[in-house]
Amino acid sequence: MKKIRLTLYITGQTNRSRNALIQIRKLFERDQHELVIVDVLEQPQAAEKAKVIATPTLIKEIPLPCRRIVGDLCDREKILAGLEIIELEETEKGE
């Protein structure tokens, strides 16, 4: 599988932030990925640059096209479909 670069924007050490981080790590534990965590309280300029207006926000930066999921990150299939990662996995299996 191609390397995936993800950025997860969270707000502090809230339960919602911790749950989002746990879910994303669990979801991508077997795949090659780079996960960057940005706390918008500590790095508001990074959130502004990425146009993040709500947290948690997960952005897939590589491979293109960029995709983002905002809010609940508990539904595995919804996340993979929203980030267009299911299509990548299926395409590579067919090669």
C-alpha positions as CSV (number, residue, x, y, z in Angstrom):
1,M,0.0,0.0,0.0
2,K,1.2,3.5,-0.7
3,K,2.2,5.7,2.2
4,I,-0.6,7.8,3.6
5,R,0.1,11.1,5.3
6,L,-2.6,12.2,7.7
7,T,-3.0,15.2,9.9
8,L,-5.3,15.1,12.9
9,Y,-6.4,18.4,14.4
10,I,-7.6,18.2,18.0
11,T,-8.4,20.7,20.8
12,G,-6.4,20.0,23.9
13,Q,-6.6,16.8,25.9
14,T,-10.3,16.4,25.9
15,N,-12.1,13.1,25.8
16,R,-13.2,13.8,22.3
17,S,-9.6,14.5,21.3
18,R,-8.2,11.4,23.0
19,N,-11.0,9.2,21.4
20,A,-10.2,10.6,17.9
21,L,-6.5,9.8,18.3
22,I,-7.2,6.3,19.6
23,Q,-9.6,5.6,16.7
24,I,-7.2,6.8,14.0
25,R,-4.2,4.9,15.4
26,K,-6.3,1.8,15.6
27,L,-7.6,2.2,12.1
28,F,-4.2,2.7,10.5
29,E,-2.1,0.4,12.8
30,R,-1.4,-2.1,10.0
31,D,-0.9,0.4,7.2
32,Q,2.1,2.5,6.3
33,H,1.2,6.0,7.3
34,E,2.5,9.2,8.8
35,L,0.2,10.7,11.4
36,V,0.8,14.3,12.5
37,I,-1.2,15.6,15.5
38,V,-1.9,19.3,15.7
39,D,-3.4,20.7,18.9
40,V,-5.2,23.9,17.7
41,L,-4.8,25.4,21.2
42,E,-1.0,25.2,20.8
43,Q,-0.7,25.8,17.1
44,P,-3.7,28.0,16.0
45,Q,-1.8,29.3,13.0
46,A,-1.5,25.7,11.6
47,A,-5.3,25.3,12.0
48,E,-5.9,28.6,10.4
49,K,-3.6,27.8,7.4
50,A,-5.4,24.4,6.9
51,K,-8.8,26.2,7.3
52,V,-9.8,23.9,10.2
53,I,-12.9,25.4,11.9
54,A,-14.0,22.4,14.0
55,T,-12.2,19.5,15.8
56,P,-11.5,16.8,15.5
57,T,-10.6,17.1,11.8
58,L,-8.7,14.5,9.9
59,I,-7.0,15.5,6.7
60,K,-5.5,13.0,4.2
61,E,-2.7,14.9,2.4
62,I,-1.0,12.1,0.5
63,P,-1.9,10.5,-1.8
64,L,-3.8,13.2,-3.6
65,P,-6.5,14.3,-3.7
66,C,-6.7,15.8,-0.3
67,R,-9.7,14.7,1.7
68,R,-11.0,15.7,5.2
69,I,-13.3,14.2,7.8
70,V,-14.7,16.5,10.5
71,G,-16.3,15.3,13.7
72,D,-17.0,11.8,14.8
73,L,-14.1,9.4,13.8
74,C,-15.6,6.2,15.1
75,D,-17.0,4.7,11.9
76,R,-14.2,2.9,10.2
77,E,-15.9,2.4,6.8
78,K,-17.1,6.0,6.7
79,I,-13.6,7.3,7.4
80,L,-12.0,5.0,4.8
81,A,-14.6,5.9,2.2
82,G,-14.5,9.6,3.0
83,L,-10.7,9.7,2.7
84,E,-10.9,7.6,-0.5
85,I,-8.6,5.0,1.0
86,I,-10.9,2.0,0.2
87,E,-10.5,2.7,-3.5
88,L,-6.7,2.8,-3.1
89,E,-6.7,-0.6,-1.4
90,E,-9.0,-2.2,-4.0
91,T,-7.0,-0.7,-6.9
92,E,-3.7,-2.0,-5.6
93,K,-5.1,-5.5,-5.0
94,G,-6.1,-5.6,-8.7
95,E,-2.6,-4.7,-9.9
